[in-house]
Amino acid sequence: MDGYRDPALPVEHRVEDLLRRMTIAEKAAMMVHPSTSPAAEGLTEADVLASASHHAGTIGITHFNVLGGEDSSAVAAWHNTLQEIAESTRLGIPITLSTDPRHGFRSNLFTGQSMDSLSRWPDYPGIAASGGLGVVRAFGDTMRQELRAMGVRVLLGPMADIFSEPRWSRGSGTFGEDPDRVAELSVAFIEALRGGRALGPDSVAAVVKHFPGGGPQLKGDDAHDPRFPEQVYPGEMQGLHLRPFERAFAGGATQVMTYYGKPVGTEWPEVGFAFNEPVVRDLLRRKLGFDGIVVTDWNVLEPESIGGLRFGPNGWGLEHLTPVERAAIAIDVGVDQFGGERNPALIEELVETGRIAESRIDESVRRLLKEKFRLGVFESRRVDVEHARAVCGSAEFATRAVRAQEQSLVLASDNAPLLHLDARVMLEGVEPQAAIASGLTPVGGLSEADAVVVRLASVFHRGDDAVDLAA
């Protein structure tokens, strides 16, 4: 048996054994992390399978972010398909599957797609509003079991960003505006995802994001949009945004994601954080001592079509450089993996031309291999699809989620009258069946109602000079 395949050997021994067998191309393939999907609009099953066979088989990419999927069993089956493809490669390195958040009520192709087959929890501010740490621990533990059943071993979260700018559209993915509350909730959530004192075969690894804090976007405009790359720090309060990350690293977080934003008005260079030497090399690696995996936010090197939209490249401040030049800078400052990218030939070129030493590539590949071995993906190459169907959205987990929803409700005023259960209500944004199920009686007009129940979405405005991403 090859040493790296022997689970009785220490992880460090297995890492070095596998690393010495790998070619430059195989190492480079580990440093990209594109999306994959069991189904895609406008593509046949054969098209999707051919794409997976090319990327996981021919190129040898071993990390994928799963998008879509009709239900949990479809994701589990797709995971098994990817593992079968990977097993046929020269070294048989298994796939590590990641996902954005899946357990909320709203879906966005770029930041997380909810699934009806999973338990449905409050958004992260609602988790924070529940008080204490019990709800966030139940949330993390449930997520761990449901994702694990589907074959997903990495969560692209939590967001340890501080919701310091109330206009920021990503605020609903954070634990709120209090740095200490965000810090304690992030740590408890990461520990629950881990499912034990150390990362292991029953864990889901967390990618805490978005370093060094994505909340302070200028006017709340988000850096996904090329019009709005700026992050600002009134009062030079960078340290405030770092506090949750420091606690998360101390709590055992093994992966971190840099944000798109570029800082303005600071001592840091005005380039995106994935390319920012004082932020990644000096602050993250040296001062904070983080030796885990650093992954960029998606598509900072090359563009990709997602949902019919052209997305990226999001290399703010370095738009004038080529993809290979941007890749070199990111690797120089300490990045290990490029989110959303599927072209490892860029990294191969850097080594072949001598721009990046192979020993530097080995540093990143060691970190990535170590995570795979610790998660036990070499020993657990398949999941049971029927088990996924039974675990995901089970009665126990659905009950946990409903209880969390109840605990997330906040009474805005102690003086407000409470709504009695047989009240007549006028509804806006709420289905009549939901009100009836709660013991309320829907009515058609304000004059008939004891109260009005309103559910609103946050205001969203693209701006008069909005960029058509499909162009």
Secondary structure, DSSP 8 states (H G I E B T S, - for coil): --GGG-TTS-HHHHHHHHHHH--HHHHHHHTEE-EE-S--TT--HHHHHHHHIIIIIII---EEEE---SSHHHHHHHHHHHHHHHHTSSS----EEEE---SSS--BTTTB---TTS-----HHHHHHT-SSHHHHHHHHHHHHHHHHHTEEEE---B-----STT-GGGGGBS-S-HHHHHHHHHHHHHHHHTSSS--TT--EEEEEEET-S--BGGG--TTSTT--EE--TTS-HHHHHHHHHHHHHTT--EEEE-S-EE-SSSS-SS-GGG-HIIIIIIIIIIS---SEEE--S-SSS-EEETTEEE----TT-TTS-HHHHHHHHHHHT--BEET---THHHHHHHHTTSS-HHHHHHHHHHHHHHHHHHTTTT-----HHHHHHHTT-HHHHHHHHHHHHHH---S-TTS----TT-EEEEESS-HHHHHHTT-EE-SSGGG-SEEEE---------TT---TT-
